[in-house]
């Protein structure tokens, strides 16, 4: 559980530790469709789901990146 002593601490946490779908695709070097597949498969769990976007803990996205390191071809591989 996270505890914040001020609104500023909360804002800093959100700015540094929360990522949206676009940022997750950049970190994972993948597509929005693949992020959706990871969510649908309960591999990557969003902390908030909105109509056209999702929010994730950056730590969870980085763990997924480390887990898949070297296993798959990335979108920028020709």
PDB file of N, CA, C and O in Angstrom:
ATOM      1  N   UNK A   1       0.833  -1.172   0.000  1.00  0.00           N
ATOM      2  CA  UNK A   1       0.000   0.000   0.000  1.00  0.00           C
ATOM      3  C   UNK A   1       0.883   1.241   0.000  1.00  0.00           C
ATOM      4  O   UNK A   1       1.911   1.292   0.674  1.00  0.00           O
ATOM      5  N   UNK A   2       0.475   2.203  -0.742  1.00  0.00           N
ATOM      6  CA  UNK A   2       1.221   3.440  -0.857  1.00  0.00           C
ATOM      7  C   UNK A   2       0.583   4.511   0.029  1.00  0.00           C
ATOM      8  O   UNK A   2      -0.640   4.610   0.128  1.00  0.00           O
ATOM      9  N   UNK A   3       1.435   5.304   0.666  1.00  0.00           N
ATOM     10  CA  UNK A   3       0.967   6.406   1.487  1.00  0.00           C
ATOM     11  C   UNK A   3       1.687   7.673   1.055  1.00  0.00           C
ATOM     12  O   UNK A   3       2.905   7.669   0.873  1.00  0.00           O
ATOM     13  N   UNK A   4       0.946   8.745   0.891  1.00  0.00           N
ATOM     14  CA  UNK A   4       1.512  10.007   0.456  1.00  0.00           C
ATOM     15  C   UNK A   4       1.206  11.069   1.497  1.00  0.00           C
ATOM     16  O   UNK A   4       0.095  11.141   2.023  1.00  0.00           O
ATOM     17  N   UNK A   5       2.196  11.885   1.785  1.00  0.00           N
ATOM     18  CA  UNK A   5       2.041  12.929   2.791  1.00  0.00           C
ATOM     19  C   UNK A   5       1.520  14.234   2.217  1.00  0.00           C
ATOM     20  O   UNK A   5       1.123  15.136   2.956  1.00  0.00           O
ATOM     21  N   UNK A   6       1.523  14.328   0.900  1.00  0.00           N
ATOM     22  CA  UNK A   6       1.031  15.561   0.290  1.00  0.00           C
ATOM     23  C   UNK A   6       0.556  15.262  -1.132  1.00  0.00           C
ATOM     24  O   UNK A   6       0.880  14.227  -1.715  1.00  0.00           O
ATOM     25  N   UNK A   7      -0.194  16.168  -1.649  1.00  0.00           N
ATOM     26  CA  UNK A   7      -0.663  16.069  -3.027  1.00  0.00           C
ATOM     27  C   UNK A   7       0.526  16.064  -3.988  1.00  0.00           C
ATOM     28  O   UNK A   7       0.506  15.360  -4.997  1.00  0.00           O
ATOM     29  N   UNK A   8       1.545  16.836  -3.680  1.00  0.00           N
ATOM     30  CA  UNK A   8       2.741  16.902  -4.522  1.00  0.00           C
ATOM     31  C   UNK A   8       3.445  15.541  -4.604  1.00  0.00           C
ATOM     32  O   UNK A   8       3.917  15.147  -5.670  1.00  0.00           O
ATOM     33  N   UNK A   9       3.511  14.825  -3.472  1.00  0.00           N
ATOM     34  CA  UNK A   9       4.108  13.478  -3.472  1.00  0.00           C
ATOM     35  C   UNK A   9       3.308  12.537  -4.368  1.00  0.00           C
ATOM     36  O   UNK A   9       3.882  11.744  -5.113  1.00  0.00           O
ATOM     37  N   UNK A  10       2.003  12.627  -4.293  1.00  0.00           N
ATOM     38  CA  UNK A  10       1.145  11.800  -5.126  1.00  0.00           C
ATOM     39  C   UNK A  10       1.358  12.122  -6.599  1.00  0.00           C
ATOM     40  O   UNK A  10       1.487  11.212  -7.418  1.00  0.00           O
ATOM     41  N   UNK A  11       1.397  13.386  -6.941  1.00  0.00           N
ATOM     42  CA  UNK A  11       1.614  13.799  -8.331  1.00  0.00           C
ATOM     43  C   UNK A  11       2.951  13.288  -8.840  1.00  0.00           C
ATOM     44  O   UNK A  11       3.025  12.768  -9.954  1.00  0.00           O
ATOM     45  N   UNK A  12       4.000  13.423  -8.054  1.00  0.00           N
ATOM     46  CA  UNK A  12       5.325  12.940  -8.458  1.00  0.00           C
ATOM     47  C   UNK A  12       5.297  11.424  -8.682  1.00  0.00           C
ATOM     48  O   UNK A  12       5.876  10.927  -9.649  1.00  0.00           O
ATOM     49  N   UNK A  13       4.629  10.698  -7.794  1.00  0.00           N
ATOM     50  CA  UNK A  13       4.512   9.251  -7.938  1.00  0.00           C
ATOM     51  C   UNK A  13       3.808   8.903  -9.252  1.00  0.00           C
ATOM     52  O   UNK A  13       4.278   8.050 -10.003  1.00  0.00           O
ATOM     53  N   UNK A  14       2.701   9.553  -9.521  1.00  0.00           N
ATOM     54  CA  UNK A  14       1.944   9.278 -10.744  1.00  0.00           C
ATOM     55  C   UNK A  14       2.792   9.591 -11.974  1.00  0.00           C
ATOM     56  O   UNK A  14       2.796   8.819 -12.933  1.00  0.00           O
ATOM     57  N   UNK A  15       3.505  10.709 -11.958  1.00  0.00           N
ATOM     58  CA  UNK A  15       4.317  11.108 -13.104  1.00  0.00           C
ATOM     59  C   UNK A  15       5.466  10.151 -13.374  1.00  0.00           C
ATOM     60  O   UNK A  15       5.864   9.971 -14.525  1.00  0.00           O
ATOM     61  N   UNK A  16       6.002   9.537 -12.332  1.00  0.00           N
ATOM     62  CA  UNK A  16       7.168   8.676 -12.520  1.00  0.00           C
ATOM     63  C   UNK A  16       6.858   7.186 -12.532  1.00  0.00           C
ATOM     64  O   UNK A  16       7.610   6.410 -13.122  1.00  0.00           O
ATOM     65  N   UNK A  17       5.767   6.769 -11.894  1.00  0.00           N
ATOM     66  CA  UNK A  17       5.519   5.340 -11.705  1.00  0.00           C
ATOM     67  C   UNK A  17       4.286   4.790 -12.413  1.00  0.00           C
ATOM     68  O   UNK A  17       4.022   3.590 -12.334  1.00  0.00           O
ATOM     69  N   UNK A  18       3.530   5.635 -13.100  1.00  0.00           N
ATOM     70  CA  UNK A  18       2.332   5.199 -13.808  1.00  0.00           C
ATOM     71  C   UNK A  18       2.524   5.486 -15.288  1.00  0.00           C
ATOM     72  O   UNK A  18       2.957   6.577 -15.657  1.00  0.00           O
ATOM     73  N   UNK A  19       2.205   4.516 -16.138  1.00  0.00           N
ATOM     74  CA  UNK A  19       2.316   4.705 -17.589  1.00  0.00           C
ATOM     75  C   UNK A  19       0.995   4.355 -18.253  1.00  0.00           C
ATOM     76  O   UNK A  19       0.229   3.529 -17.756  1.00  0.00           O
ATOM     77  N   UNK A  20       0.744   4.998 -19.383  1.00  0.00           N
ATOM     78  CA  UNK A  20      -0.465   4.675 -20.146  1.00  0.00           C
ATOM     79  C   UNK A  20      -0.115   3.645 -21.223  1.00  0.00           C
ATOM     80  O   UNK A  20       1.019   3.171 -21.295  1.00  0.00           O
ATOM     81  N   UNK A  21      -1.078   3.312 -22.041  1.00  0.00           N
ATOM     82  CA  UNK A  21      -0.868   2.275 -23.061  1.00  0.00           C
ATOM     83  C   UNK A  21       0.243   2.651 -24.028  1.00  0.00           C
ATOM     84  O   UNK A  21       1.088   1.818 -24.357  1.00  0.00           O
ATOM     85  N   UNK A  22       0.249   3.897 -24.487  1.00  0.00           N
ATOM     86  CA  UNK A  22       1.281   4.329 -25.433  1.00  0.00           C
ATOM     87  C   UNK A  22       2.675   4.185 -24.831  1.00  0.00           C
ATOM     88  O   UNK A  22       3.593   3.687 -25.484  1.00  0.00           O
ATOM     89  N   UNK A  23       2.827   4.621 -23.586  1.00  0.00           N
ATOM     90  CA  UNK A  23       4.124   4.489 -22.920  1.00  0.00           C
ATOM     91  C   UNK A  23       4.493   3.022 -22.725  1.00  0.00           C
ATOM     92  O   UNK A  23       5.661   2.655 -22.856  1.00  0.00           O
ATOM     93  N   UNK A  24       3.511   2.185 -22.414  1.00  0.00           N
ATOM     94  CA  UNK A  24       3.774   0.748 -22.256  1.00  0.00           C
ATOM     95  C   UNK A  24       4.248   0.147 -23.574  1.00  0.00           C
ATOM     96  O   UNK A  24       5.156  -0.684 -23.581  1.00  0.00           O
ATOM     97  N   UNK A  25       3.640   0.561 -24.702  1.00  0.00           N
ATOM     98  CA  UNK A  25       4.082   0.034 -26.000  1.00  0.00           C
ATOM     99  C   UNK A  25       5.519   0.440 -26.282  1.00  0.00           C
ATOM    100  O   UNK A  25       6.281  -0.335 -26.859  1.00  0.00           O
ATOM    101  N   UNK A  26       5.892   1.641 -25.883  1.00  0.00           N
ATOM    102  CA  UNK A  26       7.260   2.111 -26.099  1.00  0.00           C
ATOM    103  C   UNK A  26       8.249   1.340 -25.229  1.00  0.00           C
ATOM    104  O   UNK A  26       9.319   0.952 -25.700  1.00  0.00           O
ATOM    105  N   UNK A  27       7.901   1.119 -23.976  1.00  0.00           N
ATOM    106  CA  UNK A  27       8.776   0.372 -23.069  1.00  0.00           C
ATOM    107  C   UNK A  27       8.943  -1.065 -23.550  1.00  0.00           C
ATOM    108  O   UNK A  27      10.050  -1.603 -23.548  1.00  0.00           O
ATOM    109  N   UNK A  28       7.837  -1.681 -23.962  1.00  0.00           N
ATOM    110  CA  UNK A  28       7.872  -3.083 -24.395  1.00  0.00           C
ATOM    111  C   UNK A  28       8.289  -3.244 -25.856  1.00  0.00           C
ATOM    112  O   UNK A  28       8.517  -4.357 -26.331  1.00  0.00           O
ATOM    113  N   UNK A  29       8.386  -2.110 -26.560  1.00  0.00           N
ATOM    114  CA  UNK A  29       8.739  -2.137 -27.982  1.00  0.00           C
ATOM    115  C   UNK A  29       7.780  -3.050 -28.743  1.00  0.00           C
ATOM    116  O   UNK A  29       8.191  -3.961 -29.462  1.00  0.00           O
ATOM    117  N   UNK A  30       6.500  -2.775 -28.560  1.00  0.00           N
ATOM    118  CA  UNK A  30       5.465  -3.600 -29.175  1.00  0.00           C
ATOM    119  C   UNK A  30       4.312  -2.724 -29.637  1.00  0.00           C
ATOM    120  O   UNK A  30       4.423  -1.498 -29.631  1.00  0.00           O
ATOM    121  N   UNK A  31       3.219  -3.333 -30.032  1.00  0.00           N
ATOM    122  CA  UNK A  31       2.054  -2.609 -30.545  1.00  0.00           C
ATOM    123  C   UNK A  31       0.966  -2.499 -29.488  1.00  0.00           C
ATOM    124  O   UNK A  31       0.988  -3.199 -28.476  1.00  0.00           O
ATOM    125  N   UNK A  32       0.014  -1.606 -29.742  1.00  0.00           N
ATOM    126  CA  UNK A  32      -1.150  -1.479 -28.854  1.00  0.00           C
ATOM    127  C   UNK A  32      -1.938  -2.788 -28.838  1.00  0.00           C
ATOM    128  O   UNK A  32      -2.469  -3.194 -27.804  1.00  0.00           O
ATOM    129  N   UNK A  33      -2.005  -3.438 -29.997  1.00  0.00           N
ATOM    130  CA  UNK A  33      -2.737  -4.701 -30.085  1.00  0.00           C
ATOM    131  C   UNK A  33      -2.109  -5.761 -29.183  1.00  0.00           C
ATOM    132  O   UNK A  33      -2.814  -6.539 -28.540  1.00  0.00           O
ATOM    133  N   UNK A  34      -0.783  -5.784 -29.142  1.00  0.00           N
ATOM    134  CA  UNK A  34      -0.127  -6.773 -28.290  1.00  0.00           C
ATOM    135  C   UNK A  34      -0.329  -6.443 -26.816  1.00  0.00           C
ATOM    136  O   UNK A  34      -0.502  -7.348 -26.000  1.00  0.00           O
ATOM    137  N   UNK A  35      -0.311  -5.165 -26.468  1.00  0.00           N
ATOM    138  CA  UNK A  35      -0.595  -4.786 -25.077  1.00  0.00           C
ATOM    139  C   UNK A  35      -2.010  -5.217 -24.712  1.00  0.00           C
ATOM    140  O   UNK A  35      -2.238  -5.725 -23.614  1.00  0.00           O
ATOM    141  N   UNK A  36      -2.955  -5.022 -25.618  1.00  0.00           N
ATOM    142  CA  UNK A  36      -4.339  -5.457 -25.373  1.00  0.00           C
ATOM    143  C   UNK A  36      -4.394  -6.974 -25.173  1.00  0.00           C
ATOM    144  O   UNK A  36      -5.112  -7.463 -24.301  1.00  0.00           O
ATOM    145  N   UNK A  37      -3.632  -7.715 -25.984  1.00  0.00           N
ATOM    146  CA  UNK A  37      -3.588  -9.173 -25.835  1.00  0.00           C
ATOM    147  C   UNK A  37      -3.027  -9.559 -24.465  1.00  0.00           C
ATOM    148  O   UNK A  37      -3.533 -10.477 -23.820  1.00  0.00           O
ATOM    149  N   UNK A  38      -1.987  -8.860 -24.026  1.00  0.00           N
ATOM    150  CA  UNK A  38      -1.418  -9.125 -22.701  1.00  0.00           C
ATOM    151  C   UNK A  38      -2.440  -8.844 -21.601  1.00  0.00           C
ATOM    152  O   UNK A  38      -2.522  -9.582 -20.619  1.00  0.00           O
ATOM    153  N   UNK A  39      -3.215  -7.778 -21.769  1.00  0.00           N
ATOM    154  CA  UNK A  39      -4.259  -7.444 -20.790  1.00  0.00           C
ATOM    155  C   UNK A  39      -5.359  -8.494 -20.821  1.00  0.00           C
ATOM    156  O   UNK A  39      -5.784  -8.986 -19.776  1.00  0.00           O
ATOM    157  N   UNK A  40      -5.822  -8.839 -22.025  1.00  0.00           N
ATOM    158  CA  UNK A  40      -6.901  -9.829 -22.159  1.00  0.00           C
ATOM    159  C   UNK A  40      -6.494 -11.188 -21.603  1.00  0.00           C
ATOM    160  O   UNK A  40      -7.344 -11.957 -21.153  1.00  0.00           O
ATOM    161  N   UNK A  41      -5.191 -11.488 -21.631  1.00  0.00           N
ATOM    162  CA  UNK A  41      -4.682 -12.766 -21.125  1.00  0.00           C
ATOM    163  C   UNK A  41      -4.297 -12.699 -19.646  1.00  0.00           C
ATOM    164  O   UNK A  41      -3.753 -13.657 -19.097  1.00  0.00           O
ATOM    165  N   UNK A  42      -4.578 -11.575 -19.014  1.00  0.00           N
ATOM    166  CA  UNK A  42      -4.221 -11.356 -17.599  1.00  0.00           C
ATOM    167  C   UNK A  42      -2.727 -11.475 -17.341  1.00  0.00           C
ATOM    168  O   UNK A  42      -2.304 -11.848 -16.246  1.00  0.00           O
ATOM    169  N   UNK A  43      -1.932 -11.156 -18.359  1.00  0.00           N
ATOM    170  CA  UNK A  43      -0.481 -11.153 -18.209  1.00  0.00           C
ATOM    171  C   UNK A  43      -0.016  -9.790 -17.725  1.00  0.00           C
ATOM    172  O   UNK A  43       0.914  -9.690 -16.924  1.00  0.00           O
ATOM    173  N   UNK A  44      -0.662  -8.746 -18.209  1.00  0.00           N
ATOM    174  CA  UNK A  44      -0.379  -7.376 -17.791  1.00  0.00           C
ATOM    175  C   UNK A  44      -1.690  -6.798 -17.275  1.00  0.00           C
ATOM    176  O   UNK A  44      -2.676  -6.725 -18.009  1.00  0.00           O
ATOM    177  N   UNK A  45      -1.696  -6.391 -16.024  1.00  0.00           N
ATOM    178  CA  UNK A  45      -2.932  -5.968 -15.374  1.00  0.00           C
ATOM    179  C   UNK A  45      -2.962  -4.436 -15.272  1.00  0.00           C
ATOM    180  O   UNK A  45      -2.104  -3.842 -14.619  1.00  0.00           O
ATOM    181  N   UNK A  46      -3.935  -3.806 -15.909  1.00  0.00           N
ATOM    182  CA  UNK A  46      -4.039  -2.344 -15.776  1.00  0.00           C
ATOM    183  C   UNK A  46      -4.574  -1.961 -14.396  1.00  0.00           C
ATOM    184  O   UNK A  46      -5.324  -2.712 -13.772  1.00  0.00           O
ATOM    185  N   UNK A  47      -4.173  -0.783 -13.940  1.00  0.00           N
ATOM    186  CA  UNK A  47      -4.702  -0.300 -12.664  1.00  0.00           C
ATOM    187  C   UNK A  47      -5.934   0.555 -12.882  1.00  0.00           C
ATOM    188  O   UNK A  47      -6.707   0.786 -11.952  1.00  0.00           O
ATOM    189  N   UNK A  48      -6.124   1.031 -14.118  1.00  0.00           N
ATOM    190  CA  UNK A  48      -7.343   1.756 -14.465  1.00  0.00           C
ATOM    191  C   UNK A  48      -7.606   1.543 -15.944  1.00  0.00           C
ATOM    192  O   UNK A  48      -6.693   1.611 -16.766  1.00  0.00           O
ATOM    193  N   UNK A  49      -8.876   1.281 -16.277  1.00  0.00           N
ATOM    194  CA  UNK A  49      -9.296   1.091 -17.656  1.00  0.00           C
ATOM    195  C   UNK A  49     -10.260   2.213 -18.016  1.00  0.00           C
ATOM    196  O   UNK A  49     -11.252   2.448 -17.327  1.00  0.00           O
ATOM    197  N   UNK A  50      -9.946   2.899 -19.109  1.00  0.00           N
ATOM    198  CA  UNK A  50     -10.809   3.966 -19.611  1.00  0.00           C
ATOM    199  C   UNK A  50     -11.263   3.575 -21.017  1.00  0.00           C
ATOM    200  O   UNK A  50     -10.826   2.553 -21.547  1.00  0.00           O
ATOM    201  N   UNK A  51     -12.124   4.369 -21.613  1.00  0.00           N
ATOM    202  CA  UNK A  51     -12.651   4.029 -22.935  1.00  0.00           C
ATOM    203  C   UNK A  51     -11.557   3.739 -23.961  1.00  0.00           C
ATOM    204  O   UNK A  51     -11.635   2.736 -24.669  1.00  0.00           O
ATOM    205  N   UNK A  52     -10.555   4.584 -24.053  1.00  0.00           N
ATOM    206  CA  UNK A  52      -9.563   4.437 -25.110  1.00  0.00           C
ATOM    207  C   UNK A  52      -8.138   4.291 -24.581  1.00  0.00           C
ATOM    208  O   UNK A  52      -7.180   4.408 -25.344  1.00  0.00           O
ATOM    209  N   UNK A  53      -7.995   4.039 -23.298  1.00  0.00           N
ATOM    210  CA  UNK A  53      -6.652   3.945 -22.730  1.00  0.00           C
ATOM    211  C   UNK A  53      -6.684   3.119 -21.451  1.00  0.00           C
ATOM    212  O   UNK A  53      -7.744   2.851 -20.885  1.00  0.00           O
ATOM    213  N   UNK A  54      -5.506   2.729 -21.018  1.00  0.00           N
ATOM    214  CA  UNK A  54      -5.338   2.005 -19.755  1.00  0.00           C
ATOM    215  C   UNK A  54      -4.133   2.576 -19.044  1.00  0.00           C
ATOM    216  O   UNK A  54      -3.223   3.108 -19.680  1.00  0.00           O
ATOM    217  N   UNK A  55      -4.122   2.468 -17.734  1.00  0.00           N
ATOM    218  CA  UNK A  55      -2.972   2.881 -16.940  1.00  0.00           C
ATOM    219  C   UNK A  55      -2.378   1.648 -16.268  1.00  0.00           C
ATOM    220  O   UNK A  55      -3.094   0.753 -15.819  1.00  0.00           O
ATOM    221  N   UNK A  56      -1.039   1.628 -16.210  1.00  0.00           N
ATOM    222  CA  UNK A  56      -0.313   0.500 -15.630  1.00  0.00           C
ATOM    223  C   UNK A  56       0.740   1.019 -14.663  1.00  0.00           C
ATOM    224  O   UNK A  56       1.233   2.138 -14.802  1.00  0.00           O
ATOM    225  N   UNK A  57       1.078   0.188 -13.679  1.00  0.00           N
ATOM    226  CA  UNK A  57       2.262   0.484 -12.886  1.00  0.00           C
ATOM    227  C   UNK A  57       3.474   0.258 -13.801  1.00  0.00           C
ATOM    228  O   UNK A  57       3.589  -0.778 -14.456  1.00  0.00           O
ATOM    229  N   UNK A  58       4.352   1.230 -13.831  1.00  0.00           N
ATOM    230  CA  UNK A  58       5.556   1.133 -14.658  1.00  0.00           C
ATOM    231  C   UNK A  58       6.363  -0.108 -14.275  1.00  0.00           C
ATOM    232  O   UNK A  58       6.928  -0.779 -15.139  1.00  0.00           O
ATOM    233  N   UNK A  59       6.413  -0.403 -12.992  1.00  0.00           N
ATOM    234  CA  UNK A  59       7.141  -1.578 -12.490  1.00  0.00           C
ATOM    235  C   UNK A  59       6.630  -2.865 -13.142  1.00  0.00           C
ATOM    236  O   UNK A  59       7.428  -3.731 -13.500  1.00  0.00           O
ATOM    237  N   UNK A  60       5.310  -2.998 -13.300  1.00  0.00           N
ATOM    238  CA  UNK A  60       4.738  -4.193 -13.924  1.00  0.00           C
ATOM    239  C   UNK A  60       5.141  -4.299 -15.394  1.00  0.00           C
ATOM    240  O   UNK A  60       5.436  -5.386 -15.891  1.00  0.00           O
ATOM    241  N   UNK A  61       5.150  -3.164 -16.078  1.00  0.00           N
ATOM    242  CA  UNK A  61       5.537  -3.154 -17.492  1.00  0.00           C
ATOM    243  C   UNK A  61       7.016  -3.516 -17.626  1.00  0.00           C
ATOM    244  O   UNK A  61       7.391  -4.291 -18.506  1.00  0.00           O
ATOM    245  N   UNK A  62       7.851  -2.956 -16.757  1.00  0.00           N
ATOM    246  CA  UNK A  62       9.282  -3.269 -16.803  1.00  0.00           C
ATOM    247  C   UNK A  62       9.554  -4.741 -16.477  1.00  0.00           C
ATOM    248  O   UNK A  62      10.446  -5.353 -17.065  1.00  0.00           O
ATOM    249  N   UNK A  63       8.785  -5.308 -15.539  1.00  0.00           N
ATOM    250  CA  UNK A  63       8.931  -6.738 -15.234  1.00  0.00           C
ATOM    251  C   UNK A  63       8.578  -7.585 -16.453  1.00  0.00           C
ATOM    252  O   UNK A  63       9.245  -8.578 -16.743  1.00  0.00           O
ATOM    253  N   UNK A  64       7.523  -7.184 -17.162  1.00  0.00           N
ATOM    254  CA  UNK A  64       7.121  -7.916 -18.370  1.00  0.00           C
ATOM    255  C   UNK A  64       8.205  -7.819 -19.432  1.00  0.00           C
ATOM    256  O   UNK A  64       8.497  -8.795 -20.123  1.00  0.00           O
ATOM    257  N   UNK A  65       8.800  -6.636 -19.559  1.00  0.00           N
ATOM    258  CA  UNK A  65       9.887  -6.444 -20.523  1.00  0.00           C
ATOM    259  C   UNK A  65      11.057  -7.373 -20.198  1.00  0.00           C
ATOM    260  O   UNK A  65      11.612  -8.020 -21.086  1.00  0.00           O
ATOM    261  N   UNK A  66      11.419  -7.429 -18.930  1.00  0.00           N
ATOM    262  CA  UNK A  66      12.534  -8.287 -18.517  1.00  0.00           C
ATOM    263  C   UNK A  66      12.204  -9.762 -18.759  1.00  0.00           C
ATOM    264  O   UNK A  66      13.068 -10.540 -19.163  1.00  0.00           O
ATOM    265  N   UNK A  67      10.957 -10.136 -18.511  1.00  0.00           N
ATOM    266  CA  UNK A  67      10.509 -11.521 -18.697  1.00  0.00           C
ATOM    267  C   UNK A  67      10.612 -11.950 -20.164  1.00  0.00           C
ATOM    268  O   UNK A  67      10.934 -13.102 -20.453  1.00  0.00           O
ATOM    269  N   UNK A  68      10.341 -11.034 -21.077  1.00  0.00           N
ATOM    270  CA  UNK A  68      10.323 -11.382 -22.501  1.00  0.00           C
ATOM    271  C   UNK A  68      11.624 -11.047 -23.215  1.00  0.00           C
ATOM    272  O   UNK A  68      11.737 -11.266 -24.421  1.00  0.00           O
ATOM    273  N   UNK A  69      12.594 -10.527 -22.501  1.00  0.00           N
ATOM    274  CA  UNK A  69      13.859 -10.126 -23.116  1.00  0.00           C
ATOM    275  C   UNK A  69      14.461 -11.283 -23.912  1.00  0.00           C
ATOM    276  O   UNK A  69      14.730 -12.355 -23.372  1.00  0.00           O
ATOM    277  N   UNK A  70      14.667 -11.041 -25.209  1.00  0.00           N
ATOM    278  CA  UNK A  70      15.293 -12.030 -26.064  1.00  0.00           C
ATOM    279  C   UNK A  70      14.391 -13.148 -26.547  1.00  0.00           C
ATOM    280  O   UNK A  70      14.848 -14.010 -27.298  1.00  0.00           O
ATOM    281  N   UNK A  71      13.120 -13.171 -26.144  1.00  0.00           N
ATOM    282  CA  UNK A  71      12.236 -14.273 -26.519  1.00  0.00           C
ATOM    283  C   UNK A  71      11.500 -14.035 -27.827  1.00  0.00           C
ATOM    284  O   UNK A  71      11.197 -14.981 -28.554  1.00  0.00           O
ATOM    285  N   UNK A  72      11.213 -12.778 -28.130  1.00  0.00           N
ATOM    286  CA  UNK A  72      10.366 -12.478 -29.278  1.00  0.00           C
ATOM    287  C   UNK A  72      11.030 -11.447 -30.170  1.00  0.00           C
ATOM    288  O   UNK A  72      11.889 -10.679 -29.735  1.00  0.00           O
ATOM    289  N   UNK A  73      10.614 -11.446 -31.426  1.00  0.00           N
ATOM    290  CA  UNK A  73      11.035 -10.385 -32.322  1.00  0.00           C
ATOM    291  C   UNK A  73      10.259  -9.137 -31.966  1.00  0.00           C
ATOM    292  O   UNK A  73       9.080  -9.203 -31.617  1.00  0.00           O
ATOM    293  N   UNK A  74      10.918  -8.007 -32.055  1.00  0.00           N
ATOM    294  CA  UNK A  74      10.265  -6.744 -31.747  1.00  0.00           C
ATOM    295  C   UNK A  74       9.823  -6.066 -33.023  1.00  0.00           C
ATOM    296  O   UNK A  74      10.303  -6.403 -34.106  1.00  0.00           O
ATOM    297  N   UNK A  75       8.917  -5.117 -32.910  1.00  0.00           N
ATOM    298  CA  UNK A  75       8.322  -4.478 -34.073  1.00  0.00           C
ATOM    299  C   UNK A  75       9.333  -3.743 -34.933  1.00  0.00           C
ATOM    300  O   UNK A  75       9.077  -3.524 -36.117  1.00  0.00           O
ATOM    301  N   UNK A  76      10.483  -3.351 -34.374  1.00  0.00           N
ATOM    302  CA  UNK A  76      11.436  -2.605 -35.169  1.00  0.00           C
ATOM    303  C   UNK A  76      12.485  -3.509 -35.823  1.00  0.00           C
ATOM    304  O   UNK A  76      13.397  -3.009 -36.481  1.00  0.00           O
ATOM    305  N   UNK A  77      12.373  -4.799 -35.658  1.00  0.00           N
ATOM    306  CA  UNK A  77      13.294  -5.741 -36.299  1.00  0.00           C
ATOM    307  C   UNK A  77      12.835  -5.941 -37.734  1.00  0.00           C
ATOM    308  O   UNK A  77      11.674  -6.263 -37.988  1.00  0.00           O
ATOM    309  N   UNK A  78      13.732  -5.753 -38.644  1.00  0.00           N
ATOM    310  CA  UNK A  78      13.384  -5.872 -40.066  1.00  0.00           C
ATOM    311  C   UNK A  78      13.597  -7.291 -40.556  1.00  0.00           C
ATOM    312  O   UNK A  78      13.357  -7.582 -41.727  1.00  0.00           O
TER     313      UNK A  78
END
